[in-house]
Amino acid sequence: MINKLFDMTGRCALVTGGSKGIGKAVARGYAEAGANVVISARTEADLKEAVGEISEGLDVHVSYFVADMGDRAQVRALANYAIETLGKVDILFNNAGSNKPQPLVETTEDVWDEILELNFTSCMLLSQELAPGMIERGWGRIVYTSSVMAVASNPGRGLYSATKAALIAMSKAQALELGPHGITVNCLAPGPIATDLPMSLLNDEQKKRFAERTAMKRWGEVEDMVGPVLLMSSDAGAYVTGTYILADGGLVCRTFD
């Protein structure tokens, strides 16, 4: 029974931001569970390397498509490629995103537009492209990568937090729309995960402070995110929709130091 709940044999999944970090780890998790997978990112060399790692030792289809999720035409091209290559897309892990911290009074319109397009609009567009097929088949899973910073924030992170909170709000409406068709829509809200993005933005003292504020006293690893996403992407999560899993190591448990 348990094995069947997480069995993805015959399912087809698309993972954006799949060449590194959480996206690559989840894509490997999907493949190990039996799913065929397409990953996307902007850099072909990274994608080629990731495909090899994701498919190693497994008898599933894994391929890639180079796409800038900030370009709407490329978002639609990615959807078309995934459908043509896999025959269908049952599972969408809308994971691509970025962060360019700016205080309110220094926020430029260019950065605002760029991050809003990448973190939020592209996710809606990709779901819009793939949801009709899920509706037709009567089964689907959409998972967005939100963030602990959707429910808490820091100075200079207003734009990032806004886009990640918007994903949670949008997923609730989509869950209501798509639920009658056997489709769930949820968000993963990671806390401090040791990926390239936070490691490049934070100094050593900030990294140490983040770790100390978690209940686990450590940064999360990308592998820590695979279980929650597999739950939301499989039959195990058939009655979980319109919500988010806060996988933050207990970061927001604390009130005051």
N, C-alpha and C positions, 0 to 999 in steps of 0.2 A: 504493500500500500504506500509506504513512505517513498520508495524508489519511484513509483509511478507518478506521485505528486510532483516530483522535480524532474521527471523525464521529459526531455525536449526533442526526442527523436522525431524527425519529420518536420519539425518547426524551422522557420527561417527568420533570422534576426538581422537587423541593421543597427550598427553602433557608430554614432558620430564621435569624433574625437577618439577614435579607436586605435591610434598608433602608439599611444603612451598611457601611463598612469591608470586611472580608474577604468577608462574605456577599454584599454587593452586587457586588463585583468578580467573584466566582465565578459569581454568577447571570448577569452579562453574558457571562462566558466560556462558560457553558453555552448561552446564547442564540446567541452568535456561532457556536458549533459545531453549531447547528441544533435544539437542544432547546426544547421548550415548558416554561415555568417558572412556578411559584407561589412567591412569597416571603412570609414572615411576619415580623412584629415587633409591638411594642405600640402604636406611634404611627402613626395613619392618615395624617397629613400627610406624614411621612417616607416611608411606603410608596408613596403616590401619586407623589411626586417620583421615587422610585427606579424605579418601573415605567416611567416615561417615559424615564429614562436607560438602563435595561437593554434596552428594546425599540427604541430609536431606530435607524432605518434598517434594521430587520430584519423579516422576514416570519415571525415566530413568535408564539405566544401567551404573553403575560406578564401575570399578575394577582397580586393580593395578598389576604391574609387577616389581619385584626387578631387577634392571640392573645398572651396572657401565658403563656409556657411554664412559669411557676410554678404554673399552675392546670391540674390534670389534665383537667378537663372540656374546657377550651379546647384542650389538646393533642389530645384525641380529635376535637374538632370540626374542627381544622385538618386532620387526616388525612382525615376524611370529605370536607371541602371540596376538597382536592387531588385525591382520587380522582374525585369527581363532576365537577369542572371539567376535569381533564386526561384523564379516562377511565382513568388508571392512574398509578402512580408507579414509575418504573424506578430513579430515582436520588434518594437522600436525603442531603442535606448538613446534618447535625445540628450547626449552628454557633452557635446562641444560647447566651449565657453571660454571667457577670458575676463581679466580684471585690469583696469588701469586706474589706480586710486587717484582721486583728485578731491580736495575740499570743495564745498559748495561754491564759495566765492571765486574759485579758480577753475571750476568745471567748464570745459570748452564744449561748444556745440558739436564739433567733430568727434570728440571722444564719446560724448553722450550718444550720438547717433550710431557710432560704431559698436559700442557695447550693447546698446539696446537691440540693435539689429542681430548681432551674433547670439547674445544670451537669451533673447526672448522671441523676437519676430521669426527667426529662422526655425525655431522649435515649433511654433504654430504652423508655419508653412509646410514643414515636413510631415507633421501629423495630418494636416489637411490633405496632403497628397496620398497618404497611405491608409487613412481611416476608411475610405470607401471600400477597399478590398477586404479589410477586416469585417466591415458590416456585412458584406456579401457572403463571407464565409461563416459568420456568426461566432467568431472568436478573435481576440486580439489583446495585446498588452502594450501599453505606452507608458514608459517611465522617463521622467525628466530628472536631470541632475540639478537640484536646487542647492541649498547650502544652509549650514547653521546660521549664516549671516542673513538669512531670510527672516529669522526670528530674533536676532540680536545683531549688533553692528559695532563698528569702530569709526573714529574720525577718518574722513576721506574715503569711506567705503559706501557712501550713500547710493551711488549709481549701481554698483554691484549688488548691494542688498535689495534695491528696488527691483532689479530684474529677477533675482532669485525668489523674492516674495511673490512676484507676479506669476511665476511658474506654478507656485502652490495654488494661488487663487484660480488661475486658468484651468488647472487640472481638476478642480472641483466641478466647474461648469461642464467640462468635457466628460467627466465621469457620469454626470446626470444624462448627458446627451447620448453617450455611447453604451452605457450600462445595459439598456434593453437589448442590445445586439451582442451581448456576451463579451464586451470589451471593458477592461479595467484601465484606469488612468491614475497614476500615482507619481510621487516624487521621492527621490533619495536626497536627503539633506545631510551631506557629510560635514563633520567637524574638521579639526586640523589633520589633514592627510598629507603625508610627505611626498607630494608630487612636485613637478618642476615649477608650477606657478607660485605657490606660497614660498617655496624655498628660494625663489629668485626675488621675491618682494620683501621678505622679512630679514632683519638682521639677527645675529646670534642671540642677543638678549630677548628679542621678541619671540623667537622660536622656543627658547627655554621657558618663557612665561606662558606661552600657549600650552606646552606640555604639562607644566605644573598646575594649570587651572583645570585640567581634565581629572575625572575620578580615577582614570587608569594611569595617570602620571606619565603619559607617553603620547607621541604623535601616532596617529593611525597609519597603517600600511594599506596600499591599494587592495590587497587581498582581503582586508577586513570589510570591504564594500561588496564583495562578490555575493555573499550569502543573502544580504538584504535585497539585492537586485534580483537574484534568482527567485526569491520568494515572490516578488512582485511581477515576475515575468513568466511564471509557470502556473500549473493547475493548483499548486500549493497556495497561491494567493487569489484563488477564484472569487473570494468574498471580501477581498481587500481592495477598496477603490476610493478615489477622491480624498486621499490622505497622503501623509509623508512619513517616512521612517527617518528619525533623527539619529543618525549614526555618528555621534560626536564624542564618544568616550566619556560621556557625563559632563561635558564642558559647561552646559547651561544649568546643571544642578545647583551651582553655587550662587549665593546671593552676594555676600560681601566677604572680603578677605579678613 
